[in-house]
Amino acid sequence: MNIFYRSDIGKVRKTNEDSYLIVEKDDYTLLIIADGMGGHKAGEVASKIAVDSIKLYFENKYEDNKDFGVLLTKAIKFANQEINKKSKESEEYFNMGTTVEACVLTTEKLIIGHVGDSRVYYFNNKELKQITKDHSLFNDLIDHGNVSVEEAKEIGHKNIITRALGGEEKVKVDIFTLDTKYMNGILICTDGITSMVSDDDIFEILKSDYKLEEKTNLIVDKANENGGRDNSTIIIVGLR
């Protein structure tokens, strides 16, 4: 297993409000990406609290409960409480929040805890497949049958998220569990990547003959070439 990552400020933002963390243990690997939002540096604080809190929860609770789906749910809810509590301490942090993708990778399984519009994909020789579903106004409009996909695109507001850590005292966490046997790799990223680079273009880079580390950099470079309107953070795991 090879893991490569990069976090880039982009071409527009003055600070990088993304955070990420990779923890490799004997029987699992924990991979986290968080995309913060809020006032001046508040998003940076929220995303940092998210990754640190999830790591802390795993360190304290793993020996008690090795059900990764349950662990991820409780760890993300713990992170939400920590961010929500911090947001009430001062005006500077008021209403701050963050997305989060927290993934546990074992020899056979990928378990994902998902809140927000950052994404997790798997890829192989035939496809790049989005696993998570964006918690966004764009998707909600389509899911409720109010508008078609094309109409939703015309309306815009694709960047308005409907679920995040920190805004409320409780948060709903989506959990996905997949077998890794049909995967060549896993890609985790913030929307600074996916809002700038199409899935087709990402897959073309992944299919290329470049080394995995170079592919990681090429995807971020492509996001910047296309405008770099947001911070972009990516983790790519090569499984075989």
MOWODA-V361558 format. One line per field, one symbol per residue. ss: DSSP state (A for helix, B for strand, O for the rest). phi: phi as a letter, one per 30 degrees, with the letter a starting at -180 (. if undefined). Layout:
ss->???
phi->???
This chain:
ss->OBBBBBBBOOOOOOOOOBBBBBBBOOOOBBBBBBBBBOOOOAAAAAAAAAAAAAAAAAAAAOOOOOOAAAAAAAAAAAAAAAAAAAAOOOAAAOOOBBOBBBBBBOOOBBBBBBBOOOBBBBBOOOOBBBOOOOOBAAAAAAAOOOOOAAAAAAAOOOOOBOOOBOOOOOOOOBBBBBBOOOOOBBBBBOAAAAOOOOAAAAAAAAAOOOOAAAAAAAAAAAAAAOOOOOOBBBBBBBOO
phi->.cbbaabbdicbddbccdbbabbccdcabcbbbbcdbkdeidddddddddddddddddddceddacddddededdddddedddddddcdadeceidaadabcccccdbbccbcbbjbdbbbcbbdcaccdcdbedbdeddddddidbdeddddddihdcdccbadjdbdbbccdcbbbdcdccdabbbaddddddcbdeddddddddddddedddeddddedddddkhdbdbbbbbccca
